[in-house]
Every structure is written in structure tokens, then in C-alpha cells.
Amino acid sequence: MNKIYKHSVAIIGGGPAGAMAAIYLSKYDIDTCIIEKNKFPREILCGEFLSCEVTEALTNLNLFDEFLKLSPVKIKRFKCYDEAKTKLSITLSFPAYSIKRSIFDTFLLNKAAEMGTKIYQPAKVQSIKKDGDKYLLKVKDSNSIESIIKSNFLIAAYGKQNIIDRILKRDFISKSSNYYGVKFHLPSDVFLENPPNDISIYFGREIYCGLNRVSADQTTLCFLEKRTNNNKSARHRLIDLTNENEYFGNLFNINFSDIIYNLPIYGTGSIYFGKRNVVENGIFMIGDAAGVIAPLTGDGIGMAFQSAELISRLLKDQLNSKINISELERFYINEWQLLFSKRIRIASLIQNVVMQNGLRKFGLKIIKPFPLVLRNLTGLSRSLTELHKYDYI
Ligand SMILES: Cc1cc2nc3c(=O)[nH]c(=O)nc-3n(C[C@H](O)[C@H](O)[C@H](O)COP(=O)(O)OP(=O)(O)OC[C@H]3O[C@@H](n4cnc5c(N)ncnc54)[C@H](O)[C@@H]3O)c2cc1C
């Protein structure tokens, strides 16, 4: 007979969205658990850039000083390099950082535990059932021991693509996407020059690639590619980029293939950036499970935090009888759309433009003499809207 554990709120996934929702719910004294399938620390695909929305949320929760103790790298400049030799460089006017996700996610999950959240880890949610108005989650731990978690509310924070999407028969699962993302951690000494406080984006044919330091001796290289006509490996595709974009090709002091073939790879394929339902069968989707923003904006974690804050606040109101269940669902859907729909759409549009060589070259040429256009175009992300100073290199 499986053991049954009961909680008011169960959260599937202990990434930034799940951990942050748990932190807010614990602050409201709501009995919460997280089920996380991986042992932490673990790496995950991400450019590892933290926008001002992230630092703002940490500050509001009095966690910013503790975050600084993790030695994140402060990012001060945003640069982009087109293979057609267009360069843009912009000074950021807001605090932005970068840090390895293994460190950041562990910090957040530990914080959630410290604040009273029960963490089941490593433990994988295998199925979800409804029993009256309760949710029953079948969970398997690393020793293959199964248990049941019973909750009044269920939050799904399991990321951008998941087997649970199929279990829930979500609308988008049959829609294919050609977008693939990959991350490497490069030793910082392989670069001829690697300014410590820059985030740089390099464009190539149907690919863009970001570089930023995440510690004194490591730099994150993360790219998104659209695979239409090629089946090249991620490493091969990067070697192509060293030829397509001379700025990227000239970055390294040793043969790029010697570097890249010796490093572990973190990646995922077929990332769907289109519309998703944010409530499915009464389950509240947060973070990437609710909607994925194009990584170019560096805003995914900020959105994960904001959706976590939103659902926690509404759940608190529901539990305090300020709103009923149908209002809870309606308010979550409406507020989520207001906060994120437009920025996801605009980010997708910009991503489509930069992935098309001709359009990107034309766009960058137009923007270059008018940096304010860039500022307005990128109104989708608070990080990018607050760019105040720009110059050319
Ligand atoms: C190429 C690329 C680059 C990016 N770069 C940036 C960037 O620089 N800055 C930024 O802010 N955002 C970036 N993002 C977006 C960012 O990575 C995501 O928005 C963020 O990770 C979303 O957090 P999450 O908690 O929703 O999901 P995740 O971080 O994916 O966490 C989900 C968690 O759920 C767990 N889980 C999954 N299934 C189960 C299950 N069945 N049972 C239990 N646990 C489960 C997983 O193990 C995982 O820990 C990037 C995205 C891509 C694709």
C-alpha cells in the first residue's frame, strides 16, 4: 500500500518557478510541497543571465544580500555582433547578473525548504488524478518507491516540455517546432579577450549564440538554432558559426573544436514558443509550463518569478475566502495574459526576424543609427527597456 502525504498546495518542479511559488506560499503560511525529479545541484539549459526582474524580486523578499554571497557576475554591457559586421553595444542601466543555474536553483530550493516547504527530491511525478476536488499525484523516488501526494491545489512548474503535457493532453503537444537550444560552460582562459561584465550575442544563419561569464573561471555559451535543413550536431553547428561570424571565430586562443568536443553539453530540442493554456483541468501552470519566451530577451526566469508571485497571491486570497475557485482561475488567466502575452508575441516576432539572415541584416542596419528604436522595439522586457546609454564599437 502506497504512503499518502497531504498538503494544501503541491508544486511539480523545483526550478525557479516552483521554488519561488513555494517561497511566496510559505510566507503566507500555506502548507506547500515541491516534487522535484532531479537531485540538486543540476545544470539545465539556460543563458544564465538574470534580468532586473529577478534582482527586484530577490530584493523584495530580502534575499538579495544572500544571493550576492553566491558571487554572481555583474553584467554591465549588452553587445551584439552580426556576421555582416554590424556591432551594437549598450550599457545597462539596471542591475543584471549571471550565475550558473546549478548554483542559483539550489539556492532558491534551499530557501523554499528553509521557509517551511516540504521538498520531495529526487522524486518524479508519474501521473495525476482528480479525486473529487483533490489532486492525487503518483510519485516515484530514486529507489523506485511509489507514494501518493494528495493536495487541494496543484501548480505545474515542470518547465517547457514534459511528459506530463501528454498526460494532460495539452493542445500544443502535436505542434512541432524546429528550435533547439544548447548550453556549454567554457573555461574562461580559452578566450583571447573576454570582458567579464559583458553579455554578447553573435548571430549566424538561423542561429544566435550568447556568451557571458558566470564565474571567475567559467563562461556560459548558450545558443538557439532553427533546424530547417540540417541535422548537424550542436558542436558542429558552433564550429560553422566560427566561420560564419568572424567576431565569434576570432574569440578563441586555441582551436575551437579542441575546446568544444571536450565539454559536457546541456540541451533540449523542439522548443515550442506558441500559445499554451495557463490553466489545464484546474491545474495552474507557471514559468515555462505556462508559456515560453524567446531567450533573446533574457527574461524567462523573471517571468517564472512573476507568474509564481501571481498564483501565490491569488491562492492566498482564495484560501482567505476573498475570491472563489472560479474567480481564482479567471483572475489567474486574465492577469497572466496581461503580464505576458504581448511580450511573448513580440519576442517571438523579433526571434523570427533575427533567425532570417536578410531580415536581420536589414533590421540591424536600420536600428544602428537609431538606438532608441532598439529601446522601443525591445519594450517586451523590462531589462531591455531600461537601456539608457548606447554607443558603437
Ligand atoms: C536557449 C535558452 C536560453 C535561455 N536563457 C535564459 C537566460 O539567460 N535568462 C533567463 O532568465 N531565462 C533564460 N531562458 C529561459 C529559462 O531557462 C526558463 O524560463 C526557466 O528555466 C523557467 O523556469 P521553470 O521553473 O519554469 O522551469 P525549469 O527551469 O525547466 O524547471 C523545471 C523543473 O521541473 C522538474 N521536473 C520536470 N518534470 C518533473 C516531474 N515529472 N516530476 C518532478 N519534477 C519535474 C525539472 O527537473 C526542473 O528542475 C532560456 C531558455 C532557453 C531555451
The ligand as a Gaussian input file, in Angstrom:
#p B3LYP/6-31G(d) Opt

LIG

0 1
 C       18.351000      28.536000     -25.071000
 C       17.712000      29.186000     -23.869000
 C       18.402000      30.158000     -23.153000
 C       17.804000      30.788000     -22.056000
 N       18.485000      31.763000     -21.398000
 C       17.893000      32.435000     -20.386000
 C       18.574000      33.480000     -19.701000
 O       19.737000      33.777000     -19.980000
 N       17.912000      34.136000     -18.708000
 C       16.626000      33.824000     -18.365000
 O       16.053000      34.484000     -17.484000
 N       15.966000      32.805000     -18.982000
 C       16.572000      32.111000     -19.972000
 N       15.925000      31.070000     -20.565000
 C       14.607000      30.672000     -20.055000
 C       14.743000      29.957000     -18.700000
 O       15.682000      28.928000     -18.774000
 C       13.378000      29.408000     -18.290000
 O       12.403000      30.397000     -18.495000
 C       13.360000      28.972000     -16.821000
 O       14.233000      27.899000     -16.621000
 C       11.937000      28.551000     -16.458000
 O       11.921000      28.054000     -15.141000
 P       10.847000      26.934000     -14.715000
 O       11.000000      26.788000     -13.250000
 O        9.533000      27.253000     -15.301000
 O       11.314000      25.607000     -15.457000
 P       12.671000      24.772000     -15.343000
 O       13.805000      25.655000     -15.032000
 O       12.733000      23.955000     -16.602000
 O       12.444000      23.807000     -14.095000
 C       11.530000      22.747000     -14.156000
 C       11.885000      21.757000     -13.049000
 O       10.855000      20.751000     -13.009000
 C       11.452000      19.485000     -12.798000
 N       10.538000      18.448000     -13.314000
 C       10.190000      18.242000     -14.603000
 N        9.322000      17.216000     -14.688000
 C        9.118000      16.759000     -13.447000
 C        8.336000      15.691000     -12.908000
 N        7.585000      14.891000     -13.667000
 N        8.374000      15.492000     -11.555000
 C        9.125000      16.292000     -10.751000
 N        9.895000      17.291000     -11.228000
 C        9.888000      17.538000     -12.557000
 C       12.776000      19.570000     -13.564000
 O       13.730000      18.630000     -13.103000
 C       13.195000      21.020000     -13.311000
 O       14.047000      21.145000     -12.178000
 C       16.496000      30.420000     -21.662000
 C       15.806000      29.416000     -22.358000
 C       16.407000      28.797000     -23.461000
 C       15.622000      27.760000     -24.195000

